[in-house]
């Protein structure tokens, strides 16, 4: 059961979800639509990527729920009875789709507008007082733009106070990383700040709060802050995409509890060999960098399940190295400079293999277009005995 990746239990009469589901550490997809669920347990320990809860009777989605769902890509909680969406929804920095259709929401946190990964936001069928219907009809892009426009910046806050307006006292970034928020969510979110460094006091607070996830995406950092090592005993996730990194510090290797590491959209050409000690790492994202080959240390990360390295300059596939990754399920090598695909790749138990946008001629594009099972089958047929 511990190896279970998907549970499909839609269209039943389920009234509750056992907390023990949190013990399924490899669970990625949970389908519970069209049941009679009233309460959602805190799903500690899972690496859920998709949570489908539509058409139930759920009344609350609390900050405690959200702090354990940091890997979510899809959250479908349409047709329930939610009355409030916590601002902690913004902790789900990888979320692509959020469906809140037909609930009892009267407002949406304006901070949702800053969720950079959100591609689809559905909020129709709620009693929203602060968002006009014509804005909702603009679609996700227009809706997010509106929400962003409503976030008060520090200058506007001061002006509002001077005029006797509502006494806002903190910027959005300060609210996200207040001591209370850190203690509640155990997530340090210092993303979208155009920062060249992270203040030392922020790290002190993060250590005190035993932070398990750090989001430094979309800043101007030229190096991973040395203070990251102060979180080595608790850190599970590090997101530092969209910066100006040219190297990665070897000291990151002491963060032995890391499960998710996102280094995409930087200027990296290699990784230190010391990172081979990150044997618990499951998700590694290296896309949009300058790698000419997958770093040797990657092949020693025995727990790796998702390896995303698209949009680099990788010229070859090291089948011997990849074969060492027995748990690898997703391999994305799109848009590189790969000249040949080794047939032995077909023997790997991959759930998703992305190879488009390279210069090899075999497999042909029509085979690639058929999807992963067809590509793997074709590659196996090319193995000579």
C-alpha positions as CSV (number, residue, x, y, z in Angstrom):
1,X,0.0,0.0,0.0
2,X,2.9,2.4,0.7
3,X,3.7,2.4,-3.0
4,X,0.2,3.5,-4.0
5,X,0.2,6.5,-6.3
6,X,-3.5,6.9,-7.2
7,X,-6.8,6.3,-5.4
8,X,-10.0,6.5,-7.5
9,X,-13.1,6.5,-5.2
10,X,-15.5,8.8,-7.0
11,X,-19.3,8.3,-7.1
12,X,-19.6,6.3,-3.9
13,X,-21.2,7.2,-0.5
14,X,-18.1,8.0,1.4
15,X,-18.7,10.2,4.4
16,X,-15.2,10.6,5.8
17,X,-11.6,10.2,4.8
18,X,-9.3,8.3,7.2
19,X,-6.2,10.3,8.4
20,X,-4.2,7.2,7.7
21,X,-4.2,8.2,4.0
22,X,-1.4,10.6,5.1
23,X,0.8,7.6,5.6
24,X,0.7,6.8,1.8
25,X,3.9,8.8,1.1
26,X,3.9,8.1,-2.6
27,X,0.2,9.0,-3.2
28,X,0.0,11.6,-6.0
29,X,-3.6,11.6,-7.1
30,X,-6.7,11.3,-5.0
31,X,-10.2,11.3,-6.6
32,X,-13.1,11.6,-4.2
33,X,-15.7,13.5,-6.3
34,X,-19.4,12.9,-5.9
35,X,-19.4,11.5,-2.3
36,X,-20.9,12.8,1.0
37,X,-17.7,14.0,2.6
38,X,-18.2,16.8,5.2
39,X,-14.7,17.2,6.6
40,X,-11.3,17.0,5.2
41,X,-8.6,15.5,7.4
42,X,-5.1,17.0,7.6
43,X,-3.2,14.9,5.1
44,X,0.3,14.9,6.7
45,X,3.1,13.1,4.9
46,X,1.7,12.8,1.4
47,X,3.2,14.2,-1.8
48,X,-0.2,14.8,-3.4
49,X,-0.2,16.5,-6.8
50,X,-3.9,16.3,-7.6
51,X,-6.8,16.4,-5.1
52,X,-10.3,16.1,-6.6
53,X,-13.1,16.8,-4.0
54,X,-15.8,18.2,-6.2
55,X,-19.5,17.6,-5.4
56,X,-19.3,16.9,-1.6
57,X,-20.4,18.8,1.5
58,X,-17.1,20.2,2.6
59,X,-17.5,23.4,4.6
60,X,-13.9,24.3,5.5
61,X,-10.5,24.3,4.0
62,X,-8.2,25.5,6.8
63,X,-4.6,26.8,6.9
64,X,-3.7,23.5,8.6
65,X,-5.0,21.6,5.6
66,X,-3.1,23.7,3.2
67,X,0.3,23.6,4.9
68,X,0.5,19.9,4.1
69,X,-0.5,20.2,0.5
70,X,2.5,22.2,-0.8
71,X,3.1,19.9,-3.8
72,X,-0.4,20.3,-5.2
73,X,-0.7,21.1,-8.9
74,X,-4.5,20.6,-9.1
75,X,-7.1,21.4,-6.4
76,X,-10.7,20.7,-7.4
77,X,-13.2,21.6,-4.6
78,X,-16.1,22.8,-6.7
79,X,-19.7,22.2,-5.7
80,X,-19.1,22.1,-2.0
81,X,-20.1,24.5,0.9
82,X,-16.9,26.5,1.5
83,X,-17.6,29.9,3.1
84,X,-14.0,31.1,3.2
85,X,-10.8,30.6,1.3
86,X,-7.8,31.2,3.6
87,X,-5.0,33.5,2.3
88,X,-2.7,30.5,3.0
89,X,-3.9,29.1,-0.4
90,X,-0.9,31.1,-1.7
91,X,1.5,28.7,0.0
92,X,0.6,26.3,-2.9
93,X,3.2,27.8,-5.1
94,X,3.1,25.0,-7.7
95,X,-0.7,25.1,-8.1
96,X,-1.8,25.2,-11.8
97,X,-5.5,24.7,-11.4
98,X,-7.9,25.9,-8.7
99,X,-11.6,25.2,-9.1
100,X,-13.9,26.8,-6.5
101,X,-17.1,26.8,-8.6
102,X,-20.4,26.7,-6.9
103,X,-19.5,27.2,-3.2
104,X,-20.6,29.8,-0.6
105,X,-17.6,32.1,-0.9
106,X,-18.2,35.8,-0.3
107,X,-14.6,36.9,-1.1
108,X,-11.3,35.7,-2.6
109,X,-8.0,36.8,-1.1
110,X,-6.5,39.4,-3.3
111,X,-3.1,37.7,-2.8
112,X,-4.3,34.9,-5.1
113,X,-3.5,37.3,-7.9
114,X,0.2,36.8,-7.2
115,X,0.1,33.0,-7.6
116,X,2.5,32.8,-10.6
117,X,1.9,29.2,-11.5
118,X,-1.9,29.4,-11.6
119,X,-3.2,28.8,-15.1
120,X,-6.8,28.2,-14.3
121,X,-8.9,29.8,-11.6
122,X,-12.7,29.0,-11.6
123,X,-14.9,31.0,-9.1
124,X,-18.3,31.1,-10.8
125,X,-21.4,30.3,-8.8
126,X,-20.3,32.0,-5.5
127,X,-21.8,35.0,-3.7
128,X,-18.8,37.2,-4.3
129,X,-19.3,40.8,-3.1
130,X,-16.0,42.3,-4.2
131,X,-15.7,41.0,-7.7
132,X,-18.1,42.0,-10.4
133,X,-19.5,39.3,-12.8
134,X,-17.9,41.1,-15.8
135,X,-14.5,40.6,-14.2
136,X,-15.1,37.0,-13.6
137,X,-16.1,36.6,-17.2
138,X,-12.7,37.9,-18.3
139,X,-11.2,34.5,-17.5
140,X,-8.2,33.5,-15.4
141,X,-5.7,36.1,-16.8
142,X,-8.1,39.0,-16.4
143,X,-9.2,37.8,-12.9
144,X,-5.7,37.4,-11.6
145,X,-4.8,40.8,-13.0
146,X,-7.8,42.4,-11.1
147,X,-6.9,40.6,-7.9
148,X,-3.3,41.8,-8.1
149,X,-4.5,45.4,-8.7
150,X,-6.4,45.3,-5.4
151,X,-3.3,44.4,-3.2
152,X,-2.3,47.4,-1.2
153,X,1.4,48.2,-1.5
154,X,3.2,49.8,1.4
155,X,3.0,53.3,-0.1
156,X,-0.8,53.0,-0.5
157,X,-1.0,51.6,3.0
158,X,0.6,54.7,4.5
159,X,-1.5,57.0,2.4
160,X,-4.6,55.2,3.6
161,X,-3.6,55.5,7.2
162,X,-2.8,59.2,6.7
163,X,-6.4,59.6,5.5
164,X,-7.9,57.7,8.3
165,X,-8.4,54.6,6.2
166,X,-8.2,50.9,7.2
167,X,-5.1,50.5,9.4
168,X,-3.0,48.1,7.3
169,X,0.4,47.8,9.0
170,X,2.2,45.1,7.0
171,X,3.1,44.5,3.4
172,X,1.9,41.2,1.8
173,X,5.5,39.8,2.1
174,X,5.6,40.7,5.8
175,X,2.3,39.0,6.4
176,X,3.4,35.9,4.6
177,X,6.4,35.6,6.8
178,X,5.1,36.9,10.1
179,X,6.0,34.7,13.2
180,X,2.4,33.6,13.4
181,X,2.2,32.6,9.7
182,X,5.5,30.7,9.9
183,X,4.4,28.9,13.0
184,X,1.1,28.0,11.3
185,X,2.3,27.0,7.9
186,X,6.0,26.1,8.4
187,X,6.6,27.6,5.0
188,X,8.9,30.6,4.3
189,X,7.6,32.4,1.2
190,X,10.0,35.1,0.1
191,X,9.1,34.9,-3.6
192,X,8.4,37.7,-6.1
193,X,10.5,40.3,-4.1
194,X,13.2,41.2,-6.7
195,X,15.5,40.4,-3.7
196,X,19.3,40.1,-4.1
197,X,19.5,38.6,-0.5
198,X,17.2,37.4,2.2
199,X,17.5,39.2,5.5
200,X,19.2,37.3,8.3
201,X,16.3,37.8,10.7
202,X,14.0,36.0,8.2
203,X,16.2,32.9,8.5
204,X,16.2,33.1,12.3
205,X,12.4,33.2,12.4
206,X,12.3,30.3,9.9
207,X,14.6,28.2,12.0
208,X,12.6,28.9,15.2
209,X,9.4,27.9,13.4
210,X,10.9,24.7,12.1
211,X,10.1,25.6,8.5
212,X,9.7,22.6,6.1
213,X,9.4,24.5,2.8
214,X,11.2,27.6,1.4
215,X,10.0,29.5,-1.7
216,X,12.5,32.0,-3.1
217,X,11.2,31.9,-6.7
218,X,11.4,35.0,-8.9
219,X,14.0,37.1,-7.2
220,X,17.5,38.3,-8.2
221,X,19.6,35.9,-6.1
222,X,23.0,35.0,-7.6
223,X,23.6,32.2,-5.1
224,X,21.6,30.0,-2.7
225,X,21.8,31.8,0.6
226,X,24.2,30.1,3.0
227,X,21.6,30.3,5.8
228,X,19.6,27.6,4.1
229,X,21.8,25.1,6.0
230,X,20.3,26.4,9.3
231,X,17.1,24.6,8.2
232,X,18.9,21.3,7.5
233,X,17.0,19.3,10.2
234,X,13.5,20.2,8.9
235,X,13.7,21.3,5.2
236,X,11.7,19.2,2.8
237,X,11.2,21.6,-0.1
238,X,13.4,24.3,-1.7
239,X,12.0,26.4,-4.6
240,X,14.5,28.8,-6.1
241,X,13.4,29.1,-9.7
242,X,13.6,32.3,-11.7
243,X,16.8,33.7,-10.2
244,X,20.3,34.3,-11.4
245,X,22.1,31.3,-10.0
246,X,25.3,30.2,-11.8
247,X,26.3,27.6,-9.2
248,X,24.8,25.7,-6.3
249,X,26.6,25.5,-3.0
250,X,27.9,22.1,-2.0
251,X,26.7,22.8,1.6
252,X,23.1,22.2,0.4
253,X,24.0,18.5,0.6
254,X,23.6,18.6,4.4
255,X,19.8,19.2,3.9
256,X,19.3,15.5,3.9
257,X,15.5,15.7,4.4
258,X,15.0,17.4,1.0
259,X,12.2,15.9,-1.1
260,X,11.6,18.6,-3.6
261,X,14.3,20.8,-5.2
262,X,13.4,23.3,-8.0
263,X,16.3,25.0,-9.7
264,X,14.6,25.9,-12.9
265,X,15.0,29.2,-14.8
266,X,18.5,30.0,-13.7
267,X,22.0,30.0,-15.4
268,X,23.3,26.7,-14.1
269,X,25.8,24.5,-16.1
270,X,26.4,21.9,-13.4
271,X,25.8,20.7,-9.8
272,X,28.3,19.8,-7.1
273,X,29.0,16.1,-6.7
274,X,28.2,16.4,-3.0
275,X,24.5,16.6,-3.8
276,X,24.6,12.8,-4.4
277,X,23.9,12.5,-0.7
278,X,20.4,13.8,-1.2
279,X,19.1,10.2,-1.4
280,X,15.6,11.2,-0.2
281,X,15.0,13.6,-3.1
282,X,11.9,12.7,-5.1
283,X,11.4,15.8,-7.4
284,X,14.3,17.6,-9.1
285,X,13.6,20.4,-11.6
286,X,16.5,21.6,-13.7
287,X,14.6,23.0,-16.7
288,X,15.5,26.3,-18.4
289,X,19.2,26.3,-17.5
290,X,22.5,25.7,-19.4
291,X,23.3,22.1,-18.7
292,X,25.0,20.2,-21.5
293,X,24.6,16.9,-19.7
294,X,22.7,15.7,-16.6
295,X,25.0,16.1,-13.6
296,X,26.7,12.9,-12.4
297,X,25.3,13.4,-8.9
298,X,21.7,13.0,-10.2
299,X,22.3,9.3,-10.9
300,X,23.0,8.7,-7.2
301,X,19.7,10.2,-6.0
302,X,18.1,6.8,-5.5
303,X,14.6,8.0,-4.5
304,X,14.2,10.3,-7.5
305,X,10.7,9.9,-9.1
306,X,10.4,13.1,-11.2
307,X,13.3,14.5,-13.2
308,X,12.5,17.6,-15.3
309,X,15.4,18.9,-17.4
310,X,13.7,20.4,-20.4
311,X,15.0,23.5,-22.3
312,X,18.8,23.0,-21.7
313,X,21.6,22.0,-24.1
314,X,21.8,18.3,-23.1
315,X,23.3,16.4,-26.0
316,X,23.0,12.7,-25.0
317,X,21.1,10.3,-22.7
318,X,23.2,8.4,-20.2
319,X,21.2,5.1,-20.1
320,X,23.6,3.5,-17.6
321,X,23.1,6.5,-15.2
322,X,19.3,6.6,-15.6
323,X,19.0,2.9,-15.0
324,X,20.3,3.5,-11.5
325,X,17.2,5.5,-10.8
326,X,14.8,2.5,-10.1
327,X,12.0,4.7,-8.9
328,X,12.0,7.2,-11.8
329,X,8.5,7.7,-13.2
330,X,8.7,11.1,-15.0
331,X,11.5,12.1,-17.3
332,X,11.3,15.4,-19.2
333,X,14.1,16.1,-21.7
334,X,12.2,18.2,-24.2
335,X,13.8,21.0,-26.1
336,X,17.5,19.9,-25.7
337,X,20.1,18.9,-28.2
338,X,19.9,15.1,-28.0
339,X,21.2,13.4,-31.1
340,X,20.1,9.8,-30.3
341,X,17.8,8.0,-28.0
342,X,19.2,4.7,-26.6
343,X,16.7,1.8,-27.2
344,X,17.3,0.6,-23.7
345,X,15.4,3.6,-22.4
346,X,12.3,1.5,-23.3
347,X,13.1,-0.9,-20.5
348,X,12.5,1.8,-17.8
349,X,9.2,1.9,-16.0
350,X,8.4,5.4,-16.9
351,X,4.9,6.9,-16.5
352,X,5.7,10.0,-18.6
353,X,8.6,10.5,-21.0
354,X,8.9,13.8,-22.9
355,X,11.5,13.9,-25.7
356,X,10.1,16.4,-28.3
357,X,12.1,19.3,-29.6
358,X,15.4,17.5,-29.9
359,X,17.5,16.8,-33.1
360,X,17.3,13.0,-33.1
361,X,15.4,11.4,-36.0
362,X,14.4,8.2,-34.3
363,X,11.9,7.8,-32.9
364,X,10.0,9.8,-35.5
365,X,7.7,12.7,-34.5
366,X,4.6,10.6,-35.3
367,X,5.8,8.0,-32.7
368,X,6.5,10.7,-30.1
369,X,3.1,12.2,-30.6
370,X,1.5,8.9,-29.6
371,X,2.6,9.3,-26.0
372,X,4.8,7.5,-23.5
373,X,3.6,3.9,-23.8
374,X,4.0,4.0,-27.6
375,X,7.5,5.5,-27.4
376,X,8.6,2.9,-24.8
377,X,7.2,0.1,-26.9
378,X,9.0,1.4,-30.0
379,X,12.3,1.7,-28.2
380,X,12.1,-1.8,-26.8
381,X,11.4,-3.1,-30.3
382,X,14.8,-1.6,-31.4
383,X,16.8,-3.4,-28.8
384,X,19.2,-5.9,-30.5
385,X,19.9,-9.2,-28.8
